[in-house]
Amino acid sequence: MPTFVVTTPQRTYPAVVERGCLARLGEFLPERAGKIFVVTTADVWQPHSARLAPGLAGRSHEILFFPGGEERKRLATVEALAEEMVLRGGDRSSIVLAFGGGIVNDVAGFLAAIFMRGVPVIQLPTTLLAQVDSGLGGKTGVNLEAGKNLVGAFHQPLAVLIDPEVLETLPEREYRAGLFEVIKCAIIRSPELFELLETRRDDVLARQPDVVERMIAECVRVKAEVVTADEREQDLRRILNFGHTFGHALEAETGYARLLHGEAVGLGMRAATLLARRLGLLASEAATRILALLDAYGPVPSVSDVPVQALLLRLRSDKKTVRGEVHFVLPEAIGRVRILSGVDERLVGEAFEAALS
């Protein structure tokens, strides 16, 4: 399986997509690293800890558990983990391993970014969503009441080890939620991946190894290229936010309790597609294909009771809003998107309402 290279001003590092690669962890640990802190959740550690055993053998390490959940992705969690690191002998030579899903990768990455003003992190994503998106690229952070990921830092890892084998124990809902991030990659930059998702839906849902590996590798390739071109989200990297502007508003308005992140992104992509169609940016045939693909990998929980006006207010506090202007990532074709601001709020509201109904 392939290894992709991410090159940023901060560092150059590998993103390895390979079955069983977690056993190679030791190859990516600096020889002179101090105590290793594995940040994880019990539901990941129990079935998968043995995969890390070869890399941790003979190395001083501690396991830091936290309950997980979007509602606990807060500064208080990071502070509690940092206190634990100090109590257990953490210092500037320490290294953090983020071993879990997207929330673990975001929280542990942020912890590494600010502990002792920054220590190294290795990302070990264990959900499909984390393997194709949040585990790669160095964006870390936590939520505020006002919105998603409003406090964070860019902190590139030493390496990202993506082992498709761990997905075999992933609950069905979590797997399907991750597929929406795969669909996002296809729409923004990979018509070939889009066609794969259309033609091999049954194999995708059955987690056929060859299809899963192709999906992950293509998503990692896309993200590695985009992050290398634009680490700090000044230009090209903003396309990775397709579906997220609407999705983050939904997550915040529902208290991070009703939707998984991927499900919110799925609804967000639906709203963005409907908005692009209303604006005349997207041909009806392409819009139909996108909406059909989103339907094919559902369902998602109903949020039709969420007030559209409340969501419009949430958009204004999104971290992608600049000088009061909301920036939307909208599809122009399958494989190409455009970033647009100054969109009539009435049309945005209509798109939201149609997507949620």
PyMOL commands that set and color helices and strands:
alter all, ss='L'
color gray80, all
select helices_A, chain A and resi 21-28+42-56+70-72+75-87+102-117+128-134+164-169+172-189+191-199+201-205+209-229+236-241+244-253+261-278+284-296+308-315+345-356
alter helices_A, ss='H'
color red, helices_A
select strands_A, chain A and resi 3-7+12-17+36-40+61-65+95-100+121-125+139-144+147-154+159-162+328-333+336-340
alter strands_A, ss='S'
color yellow, strands_A
deselect
rebuild
show_as cartoon
